């Protein structure tokens, strides 16, 4: 048990030391960014992403998007409707029906045998 407690304490101290080093590195990065005049971070540099506010969209923009989507749906429906309907000739349907009747007759004959 003493071994585990010692290991646990050592791991905690290593974690704390690493957190302090990260904080120092973040501060150094922010300082250099300020000197270089580059992009500045807002808030503290924790490395975590903050939740963004949802973007607001004007009613006109929503209307344009909705109209464009309706146009896409209409185009898809037109394309679907313009596909030729495949028709089978009467003789072909009769041949298929005759073949099916023959298969059923054969199956019934095998059951009776």
Biopython code that builds the backbone (N, CA, C, O; Angstrom):
import numpy as np
from Bio.PDB.StructureBuilder import StructureBuilder

atoms = [
    (1, "UNK", "N", (0.810, -1.192, 0.000)),
    (1, "UNK", "CA", (0.000, 0.000, 0.000)),
    (1, "UNK", "C", (0.855, 1.258, 0.000)),
    (1, "UNK", "O", (0.520, 2.236, -0.668)),
    (2, "UNK", "N", (1.952, 1.241, 0.740)),
    (2, "UNK", "CA", (2.820, 2.408, 0.787)),
    (2, "UNK", "C", (3.393, 2.705, -0.589)),
    (2, "UNK", "O", (3.555, 3.860, -0.982)),
    (3, "UNK", "N", (3.694, 1.635, -1.309)),
    (3, "UNK", "CA", (4.226, 1.784, -2.653)),
    (3, "UNK", "C", (3.242, 2.505, -3.564)),
    (3, "UNK", "O", (3.621, 3.402, -4.316)),
    (4, "UNK", "N", (1.965, 2.103, -3.490)),
    (4, "UNK", "CA", (0.940, 2.704, -4.329)),
    (4, "UNK", "C", (0.740, 4.177, -3.988)),
    (4, "UNK", "O", (0.584, 5.008, -4.882)),
    (5, "UNK", "N", (0.746, 4.499, -2.701)),
    (5, "UNK", "CA", (0.573, 5.901, -2.293)),
    (5, "UNK", "C", (1.734, 6.760, -2.791)),
    (5, "UNK", "O", (1.541, 7.891, -3.237)),
    (6, "UNK", "N", (2.928, 6.207, -2.707)),
    (6, "UNK", "CA", (4.101, 6.947, -3.161)),
    (6, "UNK", "C", (4.036, 7.175, -4.674)),
    (6, "UNK", "O", (4.334, 8.265, -5.163)),
    (7, "UNK", "N", (3.643, 6.137, -5.400)),
    (7, "UNK", "CA", (3.525, 6.253, -6.857)),
    (7, "UNK", "C", (2.451, 7.271, -7.221)),
    (7, "UNK", "O", (2.635, 8.084, -8.127)),
    (8, "UNK", "N", (1.320, 7.221, -6.500)),
    (8, "UNK", "CA", (0.234, 8.156, -6.758)),
    (8, "UNK", "C", (0.670, 9.593, -6.502)),
    (8, "UNK", "O", (0.366, 10.485, -7.295)),
    (9, "UNK", "N", (1.372, 9.821, -5.416)),
    (9, "UNK", "CA", (1.872, 11.168, -5.117)),
    (9, "UNK", "C", (2.861, 11.648, -6.175)),
    (9, "UNK", "O", (2.854, 12.817, -6.562)),
    (10, "UNK", "N", (3.701, 10.741, -6.634)),
    (10, "UNK", "CA", (4.686, 11.098, -7.652)),
    (10, "UNK", "C", (3.988, 11.461, -8.974)),
    (10, "UNK", "O", (4.366, 12.429, -9.634)),
    (11, "UNK", "N", (2.982, 10.688, -9.347)),
    (11, "UNK", "CA", (2.237, 10.980, -10.563)),
    (11, "UNK", "C", (1.522, 12.328, -10.466)),
    (11, "UNK", "O", (1.501, 13.094, -11.429)),
    (12, "UNK", "N", (0.944, 12.611, -9.319)),
    (12, "UNK", "CA", (0.268, 13.899, -9.136)),
    (12, "UNK", "C", (1.254, 15.055, -9.238)),
    (12, "UNK", "O", (0.951, 16.082, -9.846)),
    (13, "UNK", "N", (2.423, 14.892, -8.650)),
    (13, "UNK", "CA", (3.408, 15.975, -8.719)),
    (13, "UNK", "C", (3.894, 16.159, -10.158)),
    (13, "UNK", "O", (4.114, 17.291, -10.590)),
    (14, "UNK", "N", (4.064, 15.068, -10.904)),
    (14, "UNK", "CA", (4.445, 15.169, -12.312)),
    (14, "UNK", "C", (3.377, 15.898, -13.122)),
    (14, "UNK", "O", (3.690, 16.724, -13.980)),
    (15, "UNK", "N", (2.112, 15.584, -12.838)),
    (15, "UNK", "CA", (1.018, 16.254, -13.534)),
    (15, "UNK", "C", (1.020, 17.745, -13.232)),
    (15, "UNK", "O", (0.887, 18.562, -14.144)),
    (16, "UNK", "N", (1.166, 18.103, -11.980)),
    (16, "UNK", "CA", (1.176, 19.519, -11.603)),
    (16, "UNK", "C", (2.333, 20.253, -12.274)),
    (16, "UNK", "O", (2.178, 21.380, -12.745)),
    (17, "UNK", "N", (3.491, 19.604, -12.311)),
    (17, "UNK", "CA", (4.664, 20.219, -12.934)),
    (17, "UNK", "C", (4.408, 20.432, -14.435)),
    (17, "UNK", "O", (4.760, 21.474, -14.988)),
    (18, "UNK", "N", (3.798, 19.444, -15.081)),
    (18, "UNK", "CA", (3.506, 19.553, -16.512)),
    (18, "UNK", "C", (2.492, 20.672, -16.772)),
    (18, "UNK", "O", (2.614, 21.400, -17.757)),
    (19, "UNK", "N", (1.495, 20.811, -15.895)),
    (19, "UNK", "CA", (0.515, 21.880, -16.065)),
    (19, "UNK", "C", (1.171, 23.252, -15.938)),
    (19, "UNK", "O", (0.841, 24.174, -16.683)),
    (20, "UNK", "N", (2.095, 23.383, -14.998)),
    (20, "UNK", "CA", (2.797, 24.658, -14.834)),
    (20, "UNK", "C", (3.642, 24.965, -16.066)),
    (20, "UNK", "O", (3.712, 26.112, -16.507)),
    (21, "UNK", "N", (4.286, 23.934, -16.621)),
    (21, "UNK", "CA", (5.094, 24.142, -17.824)),
    (21, "UNK", "C", (4.218, 24.568, -19.005)),
    (21, "UNK", "O", (4.596, 25.450, -19.776)),
    (22, "UNK", "N", (3.056, 23.944, -19.144)),
    (22, "UNK", "CA", (2.138, 24.316, -20.211)),
    (22, "UNK", "C", (1.682, 25.760, -20.062)),
    (22, "UNK", "O", (1.595, 26.502, -21.040)),
    (23, "UNK", "N", (1.398, 26.141, -18.849)),
    (23, "UNK", "CA", (0.961, 27.515, -18.610)),
    (23, "UNK", "C", (2.066, 28.499, -18.984)),
    (23, "UNK", "O", (1.796, 29.538, -19.588)),
    (24, "UNK", "N", (3.291, 28.180, -18.633)),
    (24, "UNK", "CA", (4.413, 29.053, -18.983)),
    (24, "UNK", "C", (4.588, 29.127, -20.501)),
    (24, "UNK", "O", (4.828, 30.201, -21.052)),
    (25, "UNK", "N", (4.464, 27.973, -21.173)),
    (25, "UNK", "CA", (4.583, 27.971, -22.628)),
    (25, "UNK", "C", (3.480, 28.809, -23.273)),
    (25, "UNK", "O", (3.737, 29.561, -24.213)),
    (26, "UNK", "N", (2.261, 28.680, -22.771)),
    (26, "UNK", "CA", (1.150, 29.470, -23.316)),
    (26, "UNK", "C", (1.400, 30.967, -23.128)),
    (26, "UNK", "O", (1.136, 31.762, -24.029)),
    (27, "UNK", "N", (1.903, 31.342, -21.970)),
    (27, "UNK", "CA", (2.196, 32.752, -21.713)),
    (27, "UNK", "C", (3.285, 33.256, -22.648)),
    (27, "UNK", "O", (3.208, 34.376, -23.154)),
    (28, "UNK", "N", (4.301, 32.426, -22.878)),
    (28, "UNK", "CA", (5.375, 32.815, -23.786)),
    (28, "UNK", "C", (4.845, 32.981, -25.207)),
    (28, "UNK", "O", (5.224, 33.923, -25.904)),
    (29, "UNK", "N", (3.984, 32.086, -25.635)),
    (29, "UNK", "CA", (3.410, 32.173, -26.981)),
    (29, "UNK", "C", (2.601, 33.450, -27.133)),
    (29, "UNK", "O", (2.726, 34.149, -28.139)),
    (30, "UNK", "N", (1.774, 33.761, -26.142)),
    (30, "UNK", "CA", (0.959, 34.976, -26.203)),
    (30, "UNK", "C", (1.853, 36.212, -26.248)),
    (30, "UNK", "O", (1.580, 37.154, -26.992)),
    (31, "UNK", "N", (2.920, 36.207, -25.453)),
    (31, "UNK", "CA", (3.841, 37.339, -25.452)),
    (31, "UNK", "C", (4.500, 37.543, -26.806)),
    (31, "UNK", "O", (4.601, 38.670, -27.290)),
    (32, "UNK", "N", (4.941, 36.467, -27.409)),
    (32, "UNK", "CA", (5.581, 36.566, -28.725)),
    (32, "UNK", "C", (4.573, 37.000, -29.779)),
    (32, "UNK", "O", (4.902, 37.791, -30.663)),
    (33, "UNK", "N", (3.346, 36.488, -29.695)),
    (33, "UNK", "CA", (2.320, 36.905, -30.653)),
    (33, "UNK", "C", (2.047, 38.402, -30.543)),
    (33, "UNK", "O", (1.845, 39.077, -31.552)),
    (34, "UNK", "N", (2.042, 38.911, -29.329)),
    (34, "UNK", "CA", (1.808, 40.356, -29.140)),
    (34, "UNK", "C", (2.956, 41.166, -29.732)),
    (34, "UNK", "O", (2.733, 42.210, -30.344)),
    (35, "UNK", "N", (4.183, 40.685, -29.550)),
    (35, "UNK", "CA", (5.332, 41.399, -30.105)),
    (35, "UNK", "C", (5.327, 41.357, -31.631)),
    (35, "UNK", "O", (5.664, 42.336, -32.297)),
    (36, "UNK", "N", (4.936, 40.200, -32.168)),
    (36, "UNK", "CA", (4.943, 40.039, -33.614)),
    (36, "UNK", "C", (3.737, 40.705, -34.268)),
    (36, "UNK", "O", (3.720, 40.899, -35.484)),
    (37, "UNK", "N", (2.738, 41.052, -33.478)),
    (37, "UNK", "CA", (1.543, 41.693, -34.024)),
    (37, "UNK", "C", (0.662, 40.719, -34.771)),
    (37, "UNK", "O", (-0.147, 41.118, -35.609)),
    (38, "UNK", "N", (0.815, 39.445, -34.471)),
    (38, "UNK", "CA", (0.019, 38.417, -35.132)),
    (38, "UNK", "C", (-1.367, 38.331, -34.521)),
    (38, "UNK", "O", (-1.805, 39.215, -33.784)),
    (39, "UNK", "N", (-2.032, 37.257, -34.844)),
    (39, "UNK", "CA", (-3.385, 37.035, -34.339)),
    (39, "UNK", "C", (-3.343, 36.875, -32.830)),
    (39, "UNK", "O", (-2.503, 36.152, -32.295)),
    (40, "UNK", "N", (-4.242, 37.547, -32.159)),
    (40, "UNK", "CA", (-4.293, 37.458, -30.707)),
    (40, "UNK", "C", (-5.449, 36.570, -30.296)),
    (40, "UNK", "O", (-6.520, 36.575, -30.904)),
    (41, "UNK", "N", (-5.202, 35.817, -29.258)),
    (41, "UNK", "CA", (-6.240, 34.953, -28.719)),
    (41, "UNK", "C", (-7.101, 35.752, -27.753)),
    (41, "UNK", "O", (-6.627, 36.659, -27.070)),
    (42, "UNK", "N", (-8.358, 35.397, -27.717)),
    (42, "UNK", "CA", (-9.241, 36.020, -26.739)),
    (42, "UNK", "C", (-9.274, 35.165, -25.494)),
    (42, "UNK", "O", (-9.254, 33.937, -25.579)),
    (43, "UNK", "N", (-9.323, 35.795, -24.351)),
    (43, "UNK", "CA", (-9.392, 35.039, -23.110)),
    (43, "UNK", "C", (-8.059, 34.399, -22.798)),
    (43, "UNK", "O", (-7.023, 34.766, -23.354)),
    (44, "UNK", "N", (-8.105, 33.450, -21.913)),
    (44, "UNK", "CA", (-6.857, 32.801, -21.533)),
    (44, "UNK", "C", (-6.533, 31.678, -22.504)),
    (44, "UNK", "O", (-7.441, 31.010, -22.998)),
    (45, "UNK", "N", (-5.267, 31.463, -22.784)),
    (45, "UNK", "CA", (-4.884, 30.435, -23.750)),
    (45, "UNK", "C", (-4.898, 29.053, -23.119)),
    (45, "UNK", "O", (-3.853, 28.572, -22.681)),
    (46, "UNK", "N", (-6.019, 28.422, -23.063)),
    (46, "UNK", "CA", (-6.110, 27.120, -22.421)),
    (46, "UNK", "C", (-5.990, 25.979, -23.417)),
    (46, "UNK", "O", (-5.748, 24.836, -23.029)),
    (47, "UNK", "N", (-6.156, 26.284, -24.693)),
    (47, "UNK", "CA", (-6.090, 25.231, -25.688)),
    (47, "UNK", "C", (-7.458, 24.616, -25.954)),
    (47, "UNK", "O", (-7.633, 23.880, -26.925)),
    (48, "UNK", "N", (-8.428, 24.915, -25.093)),
    (48, "UNK", "CA", (-9.772, 24.380, -25.296)),
    (48, "UNK", "C", (-10.557, 25.304, -26.194)),
    (48, "UNK", "O", (-10.372, 26.521, -26.153)),
    (49, "UNK", "N", (-11.429, 24.743, -27.002)),
    (49, "UNK", "CA", (-12.274, 25.553, -27.867)),
    (49, "UNK", "C", (-13.495, 26.000, -27.087)),
    (49, "UNK", "O", (-14.117, 25.222, -26.363)),
    (50, "UNK", "N", (-13.820, 27.260, -27.251)),
    (50, "UNK", "CA", (-15.008, 27.757, -26.591)),
    (50, "UNK", "C", (-16.193, 27.553, -27.519)),
    (50, "UNK", "O", (-16.052, 27.555, -28.742)),
    (51, "UNK", "N", (-17.362, 27.378, -26.919)),
    (51, "UNK", "CA", (-18.565, 27.185, -27.717)),
    (51, "UNK", "C", (-18.878, 28.474, -28.465)),
    (51, "UNK", "O", (-18.897, 29.558, -27.883)),
    (52, "UNK", "N", (-19.121, 28.338, -29.752)),
    (52, "UNK", "CA", (-19.431, 29.510, -30.561)),
    (52, "UNK", "C", (-20.913, 29.804, -30.486)),
    (52, "UNK", "O", (-21.737, 28.906, -30.314)),
    (53, "UNK", "N", (-21.235, 31.077, -30.617)),
    (53, "UNK", "CA", (-22.631, 31.459, -30.679)),
    (53, "UNK", "C", (-23.161, 31.068, -32.054)),
    (53, "UNK", "O", (-22.435, 31.150, -33.045)),
    (54, "UNK", "N", (-24.418, 30.645, -32.120)),
    (54, "UNK", "CA", (-24.943, 30.299, -33.446)),
    (54, "UNK", "C", (-25.021, 31.536, -34.323)),
    (54, "UNK", "O", (-25.360, 32.622, -33.855)),
    (55, "UNK", "N", (-24.707, 31.363, -35.583)),
    (55, "UNK", "CA", (-24.715, 32.498, -36.494)),
    (55, "UNK", "C", (-26.138, 32.905, -36.810)),
    (55, "UNK", "O", (-27.018, 32.061, -36.977)),
    (56, "UNK", "N", (-26.353, 34.195, -36.888)),
    (56, "UNK", "CA", (-27.672, 34.713, -37.223)),
    (56, "UNK", "C", (-27.757, 34.858, -38.738)),
    (56, "UNK", "O", (-26.803, 35.275, -39.396)),
    (57, "UNK", "N", (-28.911, 34.508, -39.270)),
    (57, "UNK", "CA", (-29.097, 34.614, -40.702)),
    (57, "UNK", "C", (-30.337, 35.474, -40.941)),
    (57, "UNK", "O", (-31.358, 35.313, -40.272)),
    (58, "UNK", "N", (-30.234, 36.362, -41.877)),
    (58, "UNK", "CA", (-31.362, 37.249, -42.152)),
    (58, "UNK", "C", (-32.494, 36.462, -42.806)),
    (58, "UNK", "O", (-32.281, 35.384, -43.362)),
    (59, "UNK", "N", (-33.697, 37.019, -42.728)),
    (59, "UNK", "CA", (-34.852, 36.377, -43.339)),
    (59, "UNK", "C", (-34.676, 36.289, -44.856)),
    (59, "UNK", "O", (-35.082, 35.307, -45.479)),
    (60, "UNK", "N", (-34.074, 37.314, -45.440)),
    (60, "UNK", "CA", (-33.857, 37.309, -46.884)),
    (60, "UNK", "C", (-32.901, 36.186, -47.286)),
    (60, "UNK", "O", (-33.110, 35.523, -48.302)),
    (61, "UNK", "N", (-31.860, 35.976, -46.492)),
    (61, "UNK", "CA", (-30.901, 34.909, -46.801)),
    (61, "UNK", "C", (-31.570, 33.544, -46.685)),
    (61, "UNK", "O", (-31.357, 32.669, -47.524)),
    (62, "UNK", "N", (-32.386, 33.366, -45.631)),
    (62, "UNK", "CA", (-33.104, 32.100, -45.480)),
    (62, "UNK", "C", (-34.049, 31.872, -46.657)),
    (62, "UNK", "O", (-34.186, 30.752, -47.149)),
    (63, "UNK", "N", (-34.696, 32.949, -47.100)),
    (63, "UNK", "CA", (-35.622, 32.829, -48.230)),
    (63, "UNK", "C", (-34.876, 32.433, -49.501)),
    (63, "UNK", "O", (-35.364, 31.608, -50.274)),
    (64, "UNK", "N", (-33.690, 33.017, -49.724)),
    (64, "UNK", "CA", (-32.902, 32.664, -50.911)),
    (64, "UNK", "C", (-32.482, 31.193, -50.860)),
    (64, "UNK", "O", (-32.546, 30.487, -51.866)),
    (65, "UNK", "N", (-32.057, 30.742, -49.687)),
    (65, "UNK", "CA", (-31.629, 29.347, -49.543)),
    (65, "UNK", "C", (-32.813, 28.413, -49.770)),
    (65, "UNK", "O", (-32.682, 27.393, -50.446)),
    (66, "UNK", "N", (-33.975, 28.763, -49.201)),
    (66, "UNK", "CA", (-35.159, 27.918, -49.367)),
    (66, "UNK", "C", (-35.581, 27.862, -50.832)),
    (66, "UNK", "O", (-35.952, 26.799, -51.332)),
    (67, "UNK", "N", (-35.527, 29.004, -51.524)),
    (67, "UNK", "CA", (-35.903, 29.027, -52.940)),
    (67, "UNK", "C", (-34.945, 28.168, -53.766)),
    (67, "UNK", "O", (-35.372, 27.450, -54.670)),
    (68, "UNK", "N", (-33.670, 28.242, -53.459)),
    (68, "UNK", "CA", (-32.683, 27.438, -54.186)),
    (68, "UNK", "C", (-32.927, 25.949, -53.949)),
    (68, "UNK", "O", (-32.810, 25.140, -54.869)),
    (69, "UNK", "N", (-33.269, 25.592, -52.701)),
    (69, "UNK", "CA", (-33.529, 24.179, -52.403)),
    (69, "UNK", "C", (-34.794, 23.705, -53.109)),
    (69, "UNK", "O", (-34.833, 22.588, -53.625)),
    (70, "UNK", "N", (-35.825, 24.542, -53.135)),
    (70, "UNK", "CA", (-37.053, 24.170, -53.854)),
    (70, "UNK", "C", (-36.758, 23.963, -55.337)),
    (70, "UNK", "O", (-37.312, 23.058, -55.961)),
    (71, "UNK", "N", (-35.891, 24.797, -55.901)),
    (71, "UNK", "CA", (-35.525, 24.650, -57.309)),
    (71, "UNK", "C", (-34.786, 23.334, -57.538)),
    (71, "UNK", "O", (-35.007, 22.668, -58.549)),
    (72, "UNK", "N", (-33.901, 22.953, -56.596)),
    (72, "UNK", "CA", (-33.186, 21.678, -56.730)),
    (72, "UNK", "C", (-34.160, 20.504, -56.672)),
    (72, "UNK", "O", (-34.045, 19.558, -57.451)),
    (73, "UNK", "N", (-35.131, 20.567, -55.736)),
    (73, "UNK", "CA", (-36.113, 19.487, -55.638)),
    (73, "UNK", "C", (-36.943, 19.397, -56.911)),
    (73, "UNK", "O", (-37.199, 18.302, -57.411)),
    (74, "UNK", "N", (-37.368, 20.558, -57.444)),
    (74, "UNK", "CA", (-38.172, 20.565, -58.667)),
    (74, "UNK", "C", (-37.385, 19.962, -59.828)),
    (74, "UNK", "O", (-37.934, 19.203, -60.627)),
    (75, "UNK", "N", (-36.098, 20.300, -59.920)),
    (75, "UNK", "CA", (-35.257, 19.766, -60.990)),
    (75, "UNK", "C", (-35.132, 18.250, -60.860)),
    (75, "UNK", "O", (-35.175, 17.529, -61.857)),
    (76, "UNK", "N", (-34.977, 17.767, -59.617)),
    (76, "UNK", "CA", (-34.856, 16.326, -59.396)),
    (76, "UNK", "C", (-36.159, 15.623, -59.770)),
    (76, "UNK", "O", (-36.140, 14.545, -60.365)),
    (77, "UNK", "N", (-37.297, 16.241, -59.418)),
    (77, "UNK", "CA", (-38.586, 15.629, -59.762)),
    (77, "UNK", "C", (-38.790, 15.592, -61.277)),
    (77, "UNK", "O", (-39.304, 14.612, -61.816)),
    (78, "UNK", "N", (-38.384, 16.663, -61.959)),
    (78, "UNK", "CA", (-38.513, 16.687, -63.423)),
    (78, "UNK", "C", (-37.658, 15.593, -64.048)),
    (78, "UNK", "O", (-38.094, 14.914, -64.978)),
    (79, "UNK", "N", (-36.448, 15.424, -63.542)),
    (79, "UNK", "CA", (-35.546, 14.408, -64.087)),
    (79, "UNK", "C", (-36.125, 13.015, -63.857)),
    (79, "UNK", "O", (-36.015, 12.135, -64.711)),
    (80, "UNK", "N", (-36.743, 12.830, -62.693)),
    (80, "UNK", "CA", (-37.326, 11.534, -62.377)),
    (80, "UNK", "C", (-38.536, 11.252, -63.258)),
    (80, "UNK", "O", (-38.738, 10.124, -63.708)),
    (81, "UNK", "N", (-39.340, 12.285, -63.500)),
    (81, "UNK", "CA", (-40.552, 12.109, -64.301)),
    (81, "UNK", "C", (-40.226, 11.907, -65.777)),
    (81, "UNK", "O", (-40.999, 11.279, -66.502)),
    (82, "UNK", "N", (-39.091, 12.432, -66.227)),
    (82, "UNK", "CA", (-38.774, 12.345, -67.647)),
    (82, "UNK", "C", (-38.157, 10.999, -68.036)),
    (82, "UNK", "O", (-37.932, 10.742, -69.219)),
    (83, "UNK", "N", (-37.883, 10.143, -67.054)),
    (83, "UNK", "CA", (-37.332, 8.829, -67.382)),
    (83, "UNK", "C", (-38.390, 8.027, -68.123)),
    (83, "UNK", "O", (-39.553, 8.013, -67.718)),
    (84, "UNK", "N", (-38.004, 7.364, -69.198)),
    (84, "UNK", "CA", (-39.005, 6.606, -69.962)),
    (84, "UNK", "C", (-39.498, 5.402, -69.156)),
    (84, "UNK", "O", (-38.719, 4.721, -68.489)),
    (85, "UNK", "N", (-40.789, 5.163, -69.232)),
    (85, "UNK", "CA", (-41.374, 4.020, -68.561)),
    (85, "UNK", "C", (-41.174, 2.812, -69.466)),
    (85, "UNK", "O", (-41.566, 2.823, -70.633)),
    (86, "UNK", "N", (-40.567, 1.786, -68.919)),
    (86, "UNK", "CA", (-40.280, 0.602, -69.725)),
    (86, "UNK", "C", (-41.542, -0.238, -69.849)),
    (86, "UNK", "O", (-42.145, -0.624, -68.848)),
    (87, "UNK", "N", (-41.928, -0.512, -71.072)),
    (87, "UNK", "CA", (-43.107, -1.342, -71.301)),
    (87, "UNK", "C", (-42.664, -2.655, -71.924)),
    (87, "UNK", "O", (-41.750, -2.717, -72.746)),
    (88, "UNK", "N", (-43.351, -3.692, -71.495)),
    (88, "UNK", "CA", (-43.046, -5.010, -72.011)),
    (88, "UNK", "C", (-44.137, -5.370, -73.034)),
    (88, "UNK", "O", (-45.315, -5.074, -72.832)),
    (89, "UNK", "N", (-43.736, -5.992, -74.096)),
    (89, "UNK", "CA", (-44.713, -6.350, -75.126)),
    (89, "UNK", "C", (-45.643, -7.442, -74.603)),
    (89, "UNK", "O", (-45.300, -8.176, -73.676)),
    (90, "UNK", "N", (-46.803, -7.534, -75.202)),
    (90, "UNK", "CA", (-47.796, -8.529, -74.795)),
    (90, "UNK", "C", (-47.239, -9.935, -74.970)),
    (90, "UNK", "O", (-47.452, -10.799, -74.119)),
    (91, "UNK", "N", (-46.524, -10.171, -76.071)),
    (91, "UNK", "CA", (-45.984, -11.517, -76.317)),
    (91, "UNK", "C", (-44.925, -11.882, -75.266)),
    (91, "UNK", "O", (-44.859, -13.030, -74.827)),
    (92, "UNK", "N", (-44.101, -10.910, -74.866)),
    (92, "UNK", "CA", (-43.083, -11.181, -73.847)),
    (92, "UNK", "C", (-43.746, -11.514, -72.514)),
    (92, "UNK", "O", (-43.303, -12.427, -71.816)),
    (93, "UNK", "N", (-44.811, -10.777, -72.149)),
    (93, "UNK", "CA", (-45.529, -11.057, -70.898)),
    (93, "UNK", "C", (-46.150, -12.454, -70.949)),
    (93, "UNK", "O", (-46.134, -13.184, -69.957)),
    (94, "UNK", "N", (-46.699, -12.821, -72.110)),
    (94, "UNK", "CA", (-47.296, -14.152, -72.249)),
    (94, "UNK", "C", (-46.254, -15.250, -72.109)),
    (94, "UNK", "O", (-46.525, -16.290, -71.509)),
    (95, "UNK", "N", (-45.054, -15.027, -72.663)),
    (95, "UNK", "CA", (-43.979, -16.022, -72.550)),
    (95, "UNK", "C", (-43.561, -16.200, -71.091)),
    (95, "UNK", "O", (-43.352, -17.322, -70.630)),
    (96, "UNK", "N", (-43.441, -15.096, -70.375)),
    (96, "UNK", "CA", (-43.037, -15.173, -68.965)),
    (96, "UNK", "C", (-44.114, -15.896, -68.156)),
    (96, "UNK", "O", (-43.802, -16.733, -67.310)),
    (97, "UNK", "N", (-45.378, -15.571, -68.419)),
    (97, "UNK", "CA", (-46.476, -16.211, -67.697)),
    (97, "UNK", "C", (-46.508, -17.711, -67.981)),
    (97, "UNK", "O", (-46.737, -18.510, -67.073)),
    (98, "UNK", "N", (-46.278, -18.095, -69.239)),
    (98, "UNK", "CA", (-46.280, -19.516, -69.604)),
    (98, "UNK", "C", (-45.136, -20.245, -68.900)),
    (98, "UNK", "O", (-45.313, -21.365, -68.421)),
    (99, "UNK", "N", (-43.969, -19.613, -68.839)),
    (99, "UNK", "CA", (-42.825, -20.235, -68.169)),
    (99, "UNK", "C", (-43.114, -20.399, -66.676)),
    (99, "UNK", "O", (-42.747, -21.413, -66.081)),
    (100, "UNK", "N", (-43.761, -19.422, -66.077)),
    (100, "UNK", "CA", (-44.085, -19.508, -64.646)),
    (100, "UNK", "C", (-45.105, -20.630, -64.396)),
    (100, "UNK", "O", (-44.985, -21.377, -63.426)),
    (101, "UNK", "N", (-46.106, -20.740, -65.276)),
    (101, "UNK", "CA", (-47.098, -21.816, -65.129)),
    (101, "UNK", "C", (-46.417, -23.183, -65.240)),
    (101, "UNK", "O", (-46.771, -24.123, -64.528)),
    (102, "UNK", "N", (-45.439, -23.280, -66.139)),
    (102, "UNK", "CA", (-44.720, -24.545, -66.301)),
    (102, "UNK", "C", (-43.920, -24.867, -65.037)),
    (102, "UNK", "O", (-43.864, -26.023, -64.616)),
    (103, "UNK", "N", (-43.307, -23.860, -64.438)),
    (103, "UNK", "CA", (-42.539, -24.100, -63.198)),
    (103, "UNK", "C", (-43.469, -24.574, -62.083)),
    (103, "UNK", "O", (-43.132, -25.505, -61.351)),
    (104, "UNK", "N", (-44.628, -23.947, -61.949)),
    (104, "UNK", "CA", (-45.578, -24.347, -60.903)),
    (104, "UNK", "C", (-46.085, -25.768, -61.147)),
    (104, "UNK", "O", (-46.226, -26.549, -60.206)),
    (105, "UNK", "N", (-46.358, -26.099, -62.402)),
    (105, "UNK", "CA", (-46.832, -27.448, -62.736)),
    (105, "UNK", "C", (-45.779, -28.484, -62.363)),
    (105, "UNK", "O", (-46.090, -29.545, -61.823)),
    (106, "UNK", "N", (-44.528, -28.153, -62.664)),
    (106, "UNK", "CA", (-43.424, -29.083, -62.334)),
    (106, "UNK", "C", (-43.306, -29.260, -60.820)),
    (106, "UNK", "O", (-43.100, -30.371, -60.332)),
    (107, "UNK", "N", (-43.439, -28.141, -60.072)),
    (107, "UNK", "CA", (-43.333, -28.204, -58.605)),
    (107, "UNK", "C", (-44.475, -29.033, -58.028)),
    (107, "UNK", "O", (-44.247, -29.809, -57.100)),
    (108, "UNK", "N", (-45.703, -28.894, -58.548)),
    (108, "UNK", "CA", (-46.851, -29.664, -58.065)),
    (108, "UNK", "C", (-46.666, -31.148, -58.365)),
    (108, "UNK", "O", (-47.021, -32.007, -57.558)),
    (109, "UNK", "N", (-46.107, -31.433, -59.534)),
    (109, "UNK", "CA", (-45.882, -32.820, -59.912)),
    (109, "UNK", "C", (-44.864, -33.467, -58.985)),
    (109, "UNK", "O", (-45.001, -34.639, -58.633)),
    (110, "UNK", "N", (-43.861, -32.726, -58.594)),
    (110, "UNK", "CA", (-42.842, -33.272, -57.685)),
    (110, "UNK", "C", (-43.421, -33.484, -56.299)),
    (110, "UNK", "O", (-43.050, -34.440, -55.619)),
    (111, "UNK", "N", (-44.320, -32.615, -55.866)),
    (111, "UNK", "CA", (-44.942, -32.802, -54.545)),
    (111, "UNK", "C", (-45.833, -34.013, -54.519)),
    (111, "UNK", "O", (-45.881, -34.719, -53.512)),
    (112, "UNK", "N", (-46.546, -34.278, -55.606)),
    (112, "UNK", "CA", (-47.456, -35.426, -55.657)),
    (112, "UNK", "C", (-46.697, -36.741, -55.757)),
    (112, "UNK", "O", (-47.196, -37.784, -55.335)),
    (113, "UNK", "N", (-45.504, -36.694, -56.310)),
    (113, "UNK", "CA", (-44.731, -37.920, -56.491)),
    (113, "UNK", "C", (-44.076, -38.391, -55.214)),
    (113, "UNK", "O", (-43.391, -39.413, -55.212)),
]
sb = StructureBuilder()
sb.init_structure("model")
sb.init_model(0)
sb.init_chain("A")
sb.init_seg("    ")
for serial, (resi, resn, name, xyz) in enumerate(atoms, 1):
    if name == "N":
        sb.init_residue(resn, " ", resi, " ")
    sb.init_atom(name, np.array(xyz, "f"), 0.0, 1.0, " ", f" {name:<3s}", serial, name[0])
structure = sb.get_structure()
